[in-house]
Structure formats: structure tokens, C-alpha cells
Amino acid sequence: MDGNLLLVAMLSAPAVFAGVCLLLRSARAVIIFCAVGTAIVALLAGTAVWSHFSGRLSFAGDRWFTLDALSAYHVGIMIIIFTMSALYGVGYFREEIERGEFTRKMARRYGALWFGAFGAMLLVLLSNNLVMMWVGIEATTLLTAFLICIHVAPASLEAMWKYLIMCSVGVAVAFMGTLLVAASTANTGLQGTSALMWTNLMDTASKLNPALIKAGFIFIVVGYGTKAGLAPMHNWLPDAHSQAPAPISAVFSGFLLNTALYCILKYLPIVEAATGNTGWGRGILVALGLLSILVAAVFIVAQHDVKRLLAYHSVEHLGIISLGIGLGGIGCLAGLFHILNHSLCKTLSFFCAGRLGQVYRTHDMRQMTSVVKCSPCWGIGLIGSLLALIGVAPFSLFLSEFMILKGAFDGGSFIAAVVFLAGLGIVFVGALKHVMSMAWEPPASPREPAEASSFFEYALVFGTLAVILVLGLWVPQPLMNVLNSAAHVLGGGI
């Protein structure tokens, strides 16, 4: 397929599928169609990613849409997470549909918002125009907000409004930063929309006004950092993650946060080039990364709700990613590798927490004991994914964290390395206590084993665990090449 048509198809298919969901006649049909439609969009997007790394696709739509190594890498992760979550949703909503708790009206709204959010995130990743990228982020806020309260309850409505207000304010701040970046092009000869094209800004970065670029980047980091859940702008995240249905929580943590962080990363090489490669922009990411790790560590120790625990792990791991990319060099490559590792692991952990929550009728970890005995599939998946999240070897998250630590020592950032290790140590001890309690503490009252899981559910859980285990022992050379190409966009890599 022609490159222009392929990118246009990628962006238009979710909008068409959202409309189809509004016409389907049963809740079950909507959920199944979400899985089928997501697989079709994933096939189109996967073809585009393959075409880019094969050297056959770069620009489309008069250069308004583009795939570089960084965006192609993120698109690849995105289609994996969305496809897994859509397939998982078929089983997750089955009992609710049978009990009449998930009605046709709710399902139609869910399906339309699902594909709307999918398309908006694709728009962010494909946009070469910085304002178009901002529009995509704003669209994700509006669309995903209503997915939080698919099951209407006081707590879910409160979480939705907190998310909507905080992220809307954050995105407005990011827009101010975008305008400041555009104003910095006065001496470059760029005019109109040309001054907002990322590729043009990269070509003329040395001529940009450094003061305006610095001011703009601060607004960008605060604005998009709010949506990414970086501390101290993370307050909306635990509520939204804990109240949303499990497939939505998985997408939120597995990729929506990455989408917002991606926007910050797109500005990073421009800022570094405009400020003489002094590391000014990277220093901000290092500081916010360390702060996010420490803040998350404190809250992880005190959590009782498993989904809120996972939400604070999101704050922690987005901080780890920011730290790695801020360090540069091998740390940048490791940070990008950590995006993949965290997305896979956190998606699985929300899958397991969601299904166990249906079994136990609660997400309170003090009542979710003997999870492996109660449900071997989801119990092992939750325990295994939590162990991976706290950095137990030889899972791949341990490897990427070790590479970030090496990057810190190689760059002489010894204080950052010490703070990083301290934060990881607190998280390890605090979260391990929760893991041991859920795995081995006897139940307060006798409980019947959960309904046997299907072959697909076992394949989903143990297949994902196998991937993050294998990636901790061996990184295939093609993946390493992709990581290095993406890191080079950000001025890092090996």
C-alpha cells in the first residue's frame, strides 16, 4: 500500500470503527468488535512500522504526518498493548454482560470511546506538526475521561472529574509552551505552519531563541508531564487507574502515559540543540524522574488497594524512564527499553488485578490473600508481574534499570545513582510485603477456588511473563537496532 494511503487508513479506521460500535445490537457484539477492529488497526499500523524500518515510509499528507524511529517504536508498543487489552476485554466483560451489569448502551459508549482514544493516540504519534500533536493529546483527555466512569459510581465520577480538570489544565499549559517554541523561530525564516513542523525545527534548532526555548520547554514538561503522571503533577493518576475497568486501566498505564511522555521527548533534541547541548533539558528530566521515584516509593509502602498500588508503580516507572533518557547515552537507550518492559508488565498486572477483583469482589490487598490457590492463572500472573515491577532478576525490568544505573555511573551522575538506588530499595521492600501477603497469607475465611481459566487466558498471562523473562536474558539484535535508532533521535544510544 502507498505510504500516504497507509497512514491515512491508520488514522481513519478507528473513527469508522467507533461509528460501527454505535450501531451494533448487543453488548457482546460490541466487545468482540472492539477486539476485531483493534486487530485490523494493529495490522495497518504494524505494516507502517515495518515499512519505516525497511526504509520505504517516512512522510505523508504534505509532511504533516511522519514516522521516524522514535514514533515507529512507540506505535509498535501501542498496537501490542491495545490488541492485548481488547482481547482481554472479551473475557473481562463476559460475566457483567451475562448479569446485565454491562448493558448495550454502556457497551456502545465504551466501544466508540475505545476507538476514539485509539485514533487520538495514533494522531499524537504520527503528527509532524506540534499543534496537531497537541490536538491529539487534548482529544485523548476528553475521550478517555468518560471511559473511567463507564460504571457510574460516586468514586468513578470523582476520579473522572479530577482527571479531566487536572489534565485539561496541564494540556493548556503545554499549549502555552508550544506557542513559546513557535515564537522562538523568529530568526529562522520559518513562517506559518512551517514554524510548527518538528522536522523544520530540528533543521534550524541552532538558530532558535534559547531563552524562549527554555521557557517553552518548562511549560511543555509541566503540561505534558501532568498527563504523563510525573510527580508532583500525578495526583489524578491513582484515582483514575483504580476506578476504570481493568482493560482501560491497562491502556492508561500501559500506553496513555507513554503518549504524553512522548510529547516531551519530541521537544528534547530541539531544546538540547538550541541551548548548545549543555544538558539543560536533560537535567530537568533527571530531576523530575528522581522526584517521581521517591514520591511513588513513599505511597507504595502505604497502599492497600492493589490497583492504586499499580498506579503508584506507574509514577515510579515513568520516573525511571525520564531518568534514563535524561542521563543520555546508554541511559537513553535503556529508558526506551524500559518503556517496552513497563508497558508489557503493567498491562499484565492490571489484567490480573481486574480479574482477581471480580473473584474477590474487592481490590483490597488485605482481603486478596492466597491468590495463587484461588486462581492459579491470574494469581501467578499478578505475583509474577509485581515481582518484575520491583526489579527482581532476571526479568527485563531489572535489566533496563541496571542499564540506567550504568548510564548514571558512566556519566558521572553519582548523586542521581544513589538517589535512584535508594528509591528502588524502598519500593522493593514496601511492595514485596504486599506480594508476600497476597501470595501466602491464609484467607480470613474459607473460599472456593475461582472458575477455571481458559486456554487463551493462560496463554495471555504466561506468554507475557515469558516475554519479559526472555528479554531480561537476551535482547534480539533487531530490537536492539530499533532501540538504538530511536535513541539516536533523542541524541543518545550506543
C-alpha positions as semicolon CSV with decimal commas, in nm:
position;residue;x (nm);y (nm);z (nm)
1;M;0,000;0,000;0,000
2;D;0,117;0,355;-0,077
3;G;0,269;0,532;0,227
4;N;0,019;0,820;0,216
5;L;-0,277;0,583;0,197
6;L;-0,139;0,363;0,474
7;L;-0,107;0,648;0,724
8;V;-0,446;0,787;0,625
9;A;-0,600;0,442;0,673
10;M;-0,439;0,412;1,015
11;L;-0,591;0,740;1,128
12;S;-0,934;0,699;0,969
13;A;-1,005;0,334;1,057
14;P;-1,058;0,398;1,433
15;A;-1,308;0,675;1,353
16;V;-1,502;0,443;1,124
17;F;-1,496;0,160;1,378
18;A;-1,616;0,396;1,653
19;G;-1,921;0,467;1,441
20;V;-1,981;0,096;1,382
21;C;-1,984;0,033;1,758
22;L;-2,278;0,274;1,794
23;L;-2,481;0,059;1,552
24;L;-2,422;-0,289;1,695
25;R;-2,721;-0,456;1,855
26;S;-2,572;-0,627;2,161
27;A;-2,310;-0,559;2,425
28;R;-2,134;-0,885;2,342
29;A;-2,110;-0,788;1,974
30;V;-1,953;-0,453;2,065
31;I;-1,683;-0,609;2,284
32;I;-1,599;-0,869;2,019
33;F;-1,590;-0,600;1,752
34;C;-1,350;-0,398;1,968
35;A;-1,110;-0,693;1,954
36;V;-1,154;-0,747;1,579
37;G;-1,132;-0,377;1,489
38;T;-0,829;-0,325;1,709
39;A;-0,655;-0,616;1,537
40;I;-0,728;-0,459;1,196
41;V;-0,585;-0,120;1,300
42;A;-0,287;-0,301;1,454
43;L;-0,225;-0,478;1,122
44;L;-0,224;-0,145;0,937
45;A;0,000;0,019;1,197
46;G;0,234;-0,280;1,207
47;T;0,270;-0,261;0,829
48;A;0,357;0,109;0,857
49;V;0,619;0,041;1,127
50;W;0,771;-0,238;0,916
51;S;0,775;-0,009;0,612
52;H;0,955;0,262;0,806
53;F;1,232;0,036;0,934
54;S;1,259;-0,110;0,584
55;G;1,323;0,241;0,452
56;R;1,002;0,267;0,248
57;L;0,791;0,512;0,452
58;S;0,870;0,845;0,615
59;F;0,620;1,122;0,536
60;A;0,258;1,162;0,429
61;G;-0,005;1,436;0,400
62;D;0,231;1,708;0,278
63;R;0,469;1,625;0,566
64;W;0,202;1,679;0,834
65;F;0,230;1,313;0,930
66;T;0,550;1,121;0,969
67;L;0,709;0,812;1,116
68;D;1,062;0,839;1,248
69;A;1,239;0,574;1,455
70;L;1,106;0,717;1,783
71;S;0,742;0,736;1,674
72;A;0,755;0,400;1,494
73;Y;0,888;0,237;1,812
74;H;0,604;0,385;2,015
75;V;0,344;0,282;1,756
76;G;0,477;-0,074;1,777
77;I;0,432;-0,082;2,154
78;M;0,092;0,082;2,126
79;I;-0,058;-0,178;1,896
80;I;0,067;-0,458;2,121
81;I;-0,095;-0,305;2,431
82;F;-0,423;-0,217;2,261
83;T;-0,454;-0,560;2,100
84;M;-0,385;-0,741;2,427
85;S;-0,633;-0,521;2,614
86;A;-0,908;-0,559;2,354
87;L;-0,875;-0,939;2,356
88;Y;-0,868;-0,945;2,736
89;G;-1,184;-0,732;2,743
90;V;-1,387;-1,009;2,577
91;G;-1,345;-1,230;2,883
92;Y;-1,341;-0,949;3,139
93;F;-1,686;-0,817;3,045
94;R;-1,844;-1,162;2,985
95;E;-1,988;-1,209;3,335
96;E;-2,101;-0,846;3,359
97;I;-2,286;-0,881;3,029
98;E;-2,450;-1,207;3,143
99;R;-2,565;-1,042;3,470
100;G;-2,696;-0,738;3,283
101;E;-2,449;-0,503;3,455
102;F;-2,285;-0,404;3,126
103;T;-2,573;-0,300;2,903
104;R;-2,586;-0,241;2,529
105;K;-2,589;0,135;2,585
106;M;-2,279;0,117;2,804
107;A;-2,105;-0,113;2,558
108;R;-2,177;0,115;2,264
109;R;-2,034;0,411;2,454
110;Y;-1,735;0,203;2,559
111;G;-1,661;0,087;2,202
112;A;-1,692;0,434;2,049
113;L;-1,465;0,588;2,314
114;W;-1,220;0,296;2,284
115;F;-1,163;0,351;1,913
116;G;-1,173;0,728;1,957
117;A;-0,892;0,710;2,212
118;F;-0,700;0,466;1,988
119;G;-0,722;0,708;1,696
120;A;-0,628;1,010;1,907
121;M;-0,313;0,838;2,036
122;L;-0,218;0,742;1,681
123;L;-0,262;1,107;1,582
124;V;-0,017;1,211;1,854
125;L;0,246;0,963;1,738
126;L;0,211;1,037;1,366
127;S;0,197;1,418;1,386
128;N;0,490;1,614;1,248
129;N;0,305;1,937;1,335
130;L;0,341;2,022;1,705
131;V;-0,005;2,179;1,731
132;M;-0,159;1,872;1,570
133;M;0,024;1,662;1,827
134;W;-0,124;1,884;2,100
135;V;-0,472;1,839;1,950
136;G;-0,424;1,463;1,971
137;I;-0,332;1,480;2,340
138;E;-0,630;1,703;2,415
139;A;-0,854;1,454;2,233
140;T;-0,719;1,165;2,440
141;T;-0,808;1,357;2,757
142;L;-1,167;1,416;2,652
143;L;-1,222;1,065;2,521
144;T;-1,054;0,861;2,794
145;A;-1,215;1,064;3,075
146;F;-1,553;0,904;3,007
147;L;-1,400;0,557;2,994
148;I;-1,310;0,595;3,363
149;C;-1,678;0,613;3,463
150;I;-1,826;0,352;3,230
151;H;-1,953;0,203;3,557
152;V;-2,114;0,512;3,709
153;A;-2,049;0,550;4,081
154;P;-1,956;0,841;4,308
155;A;-1,591;0,732;4,322
156;S;-1,560;0,687;3,945
157;L;-1,728;1,022;3,875
158;E;-1,492;1,194;4,118
159;A;-1,193;1,025;3,952
160;M;-1,318;1,129;3,608
161;W;-1,357;1,494;3,704
162;K;-1,020;1,506;3,879
163;Y;-0,857;1,356;3,568
164;L;-1,046;1,585;3,332
165;I;-0,971;1,904;3,524
166;M;-0,606;1,838;3,604
167;C;-0,514;1,707;3,261
168;S;-0,706;1,979;3,079
169;V;-0,518;2,243;3,275
170;G;-0,196;2,057;3,204
171;V;-0,265;2,040;2,832
172;A;-0,346;2,414;2,832
173;V;-0,008;2,480;2,991
174;A;0,153;2,263;2,722
175;F;-0,018;2,475;2,455
176;M;0,144;2,787;2,602
177;G;0,477;2,609;2,576
178;T;0,406;2,522;2,213
179;L;0,339;2,890;2,137
180;L;0,667;2,992;2,304
181;V;0,856;2,737;2,095
182;A;0,689;2,873;1,780
183;A;0,786;3,228;1,885
184;S;1,150;3,120;1,915
185;T;1,166;3,071;1,535
186;A;1,164;3,447;1,457
187;N;1,524;3,442;1,325
188;T;1,494;3,120;1,125
189;G;1,284;3,243;0,833
190;L;1,011;2,987;0,911
191;Q;0,659;3,120;0,876
192;G;0,307;2,997;0,938
193;T;0,269;2,625;0,985
194;S;0,631;2,572;0,879
195;A;0,736;2,708;1,218
196;L;0,542;2,429;1,387
197;M;0,683;2,135;1,193
198;W;0,909;1,921;1,409
199;T;1,141;1,837;1,120
200;N;1,186;2,209;1,037
201;L;1,260;2,293;1,400
202;M;1,521;2,019;1,411
203;D;1,688;2,155;1,096
204;T;1,701;2,512;1,233
205;A;1,745;2,436;1,604
206;S;2,076;2,623;1,633
207;K;1,901;2,945;1,522
208;L;1,616;2,928;1,773
209;N;1,596;3,181;2,057
210;P;1,743;2,995;2,359
211;A;1,551;3,196;2,622
212;L;1,215;3,130;2,458
213;I;1,303;2,766;2,403
214;K;1,390;2,720;2,771
215;A;1,071;2,891;2,885
216;G;0,867;2,688;2,638
217;F;1,021;2,360;2,749
218;I;0,937;2,428;3,112
219;F;0,572;2,478;3,014
220;I;0,590;2,165;2,796
221;V;0,729;1,950;3,077
222;V;0,476;2,074;3,333
223;G;0,185;2,043;3,089
224;Y;0,253;1,709;2,927
225;G;0,415;1,585;3,249
226;T;0,076;1,622;3,419
227;K;-0,077;1,387;3,163
228;A;0,222;1,150;3,194
229;G;0,177;1,125;3,570
230;L;0,517;1,262;3,667
231;A;0,540;1,387;4,025
232;P;0,435;1,629;4,161
233;M;0,163;1,654;3,889
234;H;0,046;1,293;3,937
235;N;-0,249;1,341;4,176
236;W;-0,517;1,236;3,925
237;L;-0,348;0,909;3,836
238;P;-0,420;0,677;4,135
239;D;-0,792;0,761;4,132
240;A;-0,830;0,717;3,756
241;H;-0,639;0,390;3,746
242;S;-0,826;0,243;4,041
243;Q;-1,178;0,334;3,920
244;A;-1,151;0,249;3,549
245;P;-1,237;-0,103;3,422
246;A;-0,927;-0,324;3,401
247;P;-0,886;-0,304;3,018
248;I;-0,891;0,076;3,043
249;S;-0,652;0,081;3,340
250;A;-0,417;-0,136;3,133
251;V;-0,429;0,106;2,839
252;F;-0,391;0,406;3,070
253;S;-0,080;0,271;3,237
254;G;0,048;0,058;2,951
255;F;0,043;0,332;2,690
256;L;-0,152;0,655;2,755
257;L;0,117;0,778;2,994
258;N;0,382;0,693;2,733
259;T;0,194;0,904;2,478
260;A;0,219;1,214;2,696
261;L;0,585;1,147;2,776
262;Y;0,649;1,103;2,402
263;C;0,540;1,464;2,350
264;I;0,807;1,581;2,594
265;L;1,067;1,362;2,426
266;K;0,993;1,513;2,084
267;Y;1,096;1,855;2,218
268;L;1,410;1,730;2,392
269;P;1,651;1,718;2,092
270;I;1,527;2,061;1,977
271;V;1,592;2,209;2,321
272;E;1,933;2,048;2,350
273;A;2,045;2,173;2,008
274;A;1,909;2,524;2,071
275;T;2,088;2,551;2,406
276;G;2,426;2,431;2,280
277;N;2,394;2,069;2,402
278;T;2,463;2,175;2,758
279;G;2,227;1,915;2,903
280;W;1,982;2,178;3,029
281;G;1,672;1,993;2,912
282;R;1,806;1,656;3,018
283;G;1,872;1,789;3,367
284;I;1,502;1,871;3,408
285;L;1,408;1,514;3,313
286;V;1,661;1,371;3,559
287;A;1,526;1,586;3,843
288;L;1,160;1,503;3,771
289;G;1,246;1,137;3,725
290;L;1,414;1,110;4,064
291;L;1,132;1,303;4,233
292;S;0,872;1,070;4,079
293;I;1,060;0,762;4,200
294;L;1,085;0,893;4,557
295;V;0,724;1,014;4,577
296;A;0,595;0,684;4,440
297;A;0,812;0,487;4,682
298;V;0,655;0,656;4,985
299;F;0,299;0,588;4,867
300;I;0,368;0,230;4,754
301;V;0,462;0,133;5,109
302;A;0,128;0,256;5,249
303;Q;-0,115;0,120;4,985
304;H;-0,391;-0,133;5,049
305;D;-0,578;-0,118;4,715
306;V;-0,399;-0,327;4,452
307;K;-0,498;-0,102;4,160
308;R;-0,379;0,209;4,344
309;L;-0,057;0,023;4,419
310;L;-0,012;-0,040;4,047
311;A;-0,092;0,326;3,976
312;Y;0,192;0,441;4,201
313;H;0,417;0,191;4,027
314;S;0,328;0,380;3,707
315;V;0,452;0,703;3,867
316;E;0,770;0,523;3,970
317;H;0,842;0,370;3,631
318;L;0,763;0,685;3,432
319;G;1,019;0,847;3,662
320;I;1,269;0,571;3,582
321;I;1,213;0,625;3,209
322;S;1,258;1,002;3,245
323;L;1,575;0,949;3,446
324;G;1,725;0,715;3,188
325;I;1,650;0,940;2,891
326;G;1,770;1,243;3,084
327;L;2,105;1,074;3,154
328;G;2,165;1,026;2,780
329;G;2,396;0,774;2,617
330;I;2,320;0,416;2,714
331;G;2,076;0,553;2,972
332;C;1,864;0,692;2,690
333;L;1,855;0,354;2,516
334;A;1,775;0,185;2,849
335;G;1,494;0,433;2,914
336;L;1,335;0,347;2,581
337;F;1,378;-0,024;2,653
338;H;1,211;0,033;2,988
339;I;0,907;0,178;2,810
340;L;0,851;-0,158;2,641
341;N;0,920;-0,358;2,956
342;H;0,695;-0,148;3,176
343;S;0,413;-0,142;2,922
344;L;0,404;-0,522;2,891
345;C;0,440;-0,587;3,263
346;K;0,194;-0,322;3,381
347;T;-0,067;-0,427;3,125
348;L;-0,046;-0,784;3,254
349;S;-0,063;-0,674;3,617
350;F;-0,382;-0,475;3,558
351;F;-0,532;-0,771;3,371
352;C;-0,467;-0,993;3,671
353;A;-0,579;-0,737;3,929
354;G;-0,901;-0,682;3,735
355;R;-0,996;-1,050;3,715
356;L;-0,898;-1,118;4,076
357;G;-1,103;-0,815;4,176
358;Q;-1,404;-0,981;4,012
359;V;-1,333;-1,304;4,202
360;Y;-1,278;-1,143;4,545
361;R;-1,531;-0,860;4,490
362;T;-1,269;-0,618;4,620
363;H;-0,928;-0,472;4,534
364;D;-0,824;-0,452;4,900
365;M;-0,499;-0,649;4,927
366;R;-0,572;-0,730;5,291
367;Q;-0,863;-0,944;5,171
368;M;-0,698;-1,072;4,849
369;T;-0,494;-1,349;5,011
370;S;-0,386;-1,689;4,874
371;V;-0,442;-1,558;4,523
372;V;-0,243;-1,838;4,359
373;K;-0,450;-2,105;4,528
374;C;-0,775;-1,925;4,450
375;S;-0,693;-1,863;4,080
376;P;-0,365;-2,017;3,958
377;C;-0,370;-1,830;3,626
378;W;-0,440;-1,476;3,746
379;G;-0,272;-1,526;4,084
380;I;0,060;-1,634;3,934
381;G;0,030;-1,356;3,678
382;L;-0,020;-1,089;3,944
383;I;0,258;-1,215;4,170
384;G;0,497;-1,258;3,877
385;S;0,425;-0,915;3,730
386;L;0,462;-0,745;4,069
387;L;0,798;-0,915;4,121
388;A;0,904;-0,790;3,778
389;L;0,785;-0,437;3,860
390;I;1,000;-0,418;4,172
391;G;1,307;-0,520;3,974
392;V;1,357;-0,887;4,057
393;A;1,612;-1,055;3,828
394;P;1,613;-1,189;3,564
395;F;1,302;-1,006;3,441
396;S;1,361;-0,745;3,173
397;L;1,277;-0,451;3,402
398;F;1,579;-0,544;3,613
399;L;1,796;-0,533;3,302
400;S;1,677;-0,191;3,185
401;E;1,709;-0,049;3,539
402;F;2,060;-0,189;3,562
403;M;2,147;-0,026;3,229
404;I;2,013;0,309;3,355
405;L;2,227;0,274;3,667
406;K;2,529;0,202;3,446
407;G;2,445;0,511;3,241
408;A;2,443;0,720;3,559
409;F;2,785;0,594;3,668
410;D;2,930;0,626;3,317
411;G;2,815;0,989;3,302
412;G;2,947;1,073;3,647
413;S;2,596;1,129;3,790
414;F;2,677;0,965;4,121
415;I;2,419;1,155;4,327
416;A;2,145;1,056;4,082
417;A;2,263;0,694;4,103
418;V;2,248;0,694;4,484
419;V;1,901;0,851;4,492
420;F;1,786;0,606;4,224
421;L;1,908;0,307;4,425
422;A;1,750;0,443;4,745
423;G;1,413;0,484;4,575
424;L;1,428;0,136;4,422
425;G;1,522;-0,008;4,761
426;I;1,220;0,146;4,934
427;V;0,990;0,026;4,655
428;F;1,136;-0,326;4,669
429;V;1,087;-0,367;5,043
430;G;0,746;-0,199;5,053
431;A;0,596;-0,381;4,754
432;L;0,748;-0,718;4,848
433;K;0,550;-0,708;5,172
434;H;0,228;-0,676;4,970
435;V;0,334;-0,958;4,736
436;M;0,410;-1,197;5,020
437;S;0,080;-1,121;5,189
438;M;-0,127;-1,185;4,875
439;A;0,068;-1,496;4,781
440;W;0,099;-1,684;5,111
441;E;-0,115;-1,533;5,385
442;P;-0,404;-1,771;5,460
443;P;-0,755;-1,644;5,383
444;A;-0,962;-1,497;5,666
445;S;-1,245;-1,734;5,576
446;P;-1,267;-2,045;5,353
447;R;-1,302;-1,958;4,985
448;E;-1,391;-2,175;4,689
449;P;-1,140;-2,175;4,401
450;A;-1,231;-1,942;4,117
451;E;-1,374;-2,066;3,790
452;A;-1,107;-2,235;3,578
453;S;-0,935;-2,001;3,333
454;S;-0,946;-2,065;2,959
455;F;-0,655;-2,170;2,744
456;F;-0,641;-1,818;2,595
457;E;-0,619;-1,662;2,943
458;Y;-0,333;-1,893;3,040
459;A;-0,158;-1,811;2,710
460;L;-0,203;-1,437;2,768
461;V;-0,064;-1,448;3,121
462;F;0,222;-1,693;3,080
463;G;0,309;-1,571;2,730
464;T;0,358;-1,217;2,859
465;L;0,556;-1,337;3,160
466;A;0,773;-1,542;2,924
467;V;0,843;-1,240;2,703
468;I;0,957;-1,016;2,990
469;L;1,165;-1,304;3,125
470;V;1,334;-1,375;2,790
471;L;1,402;-1,004;2,731
472;G;1,578;-0,997;3,067
473;L;1,816;-1,267;2,948
474;W;1,851;-1,190;2,577
475;V;1,766;-0,883;2,369
476;P;1,732;-0,976;2,000
477;Q;1,959;-0,777;1,771
478;P;1,669;-0,639;1,560
479;L;1,510;-0,496;1,876
480;M;1,845;-0,352;1,984
481;N;1,880;-0,186;1,643
482;V;1,532;-0,033;1,677
483;L;1,612;0,091;2,028
484;N;1,938;0,242;1,912
485;S;1,770;0,416;1,617
486;A;1,504;0,562;1,846
487;A;1,768;0,671;2,099
488;H;1,964;0,848;1,826
489;V;1,659;1,067;1,758
490;L;1,694;1,185;2,117
491;G;2,071;1,225;2,098
492;G;2,150;0,909;2,292
493;G;2,218;0,543;2,222
494;I;2,535;0,345;2,173
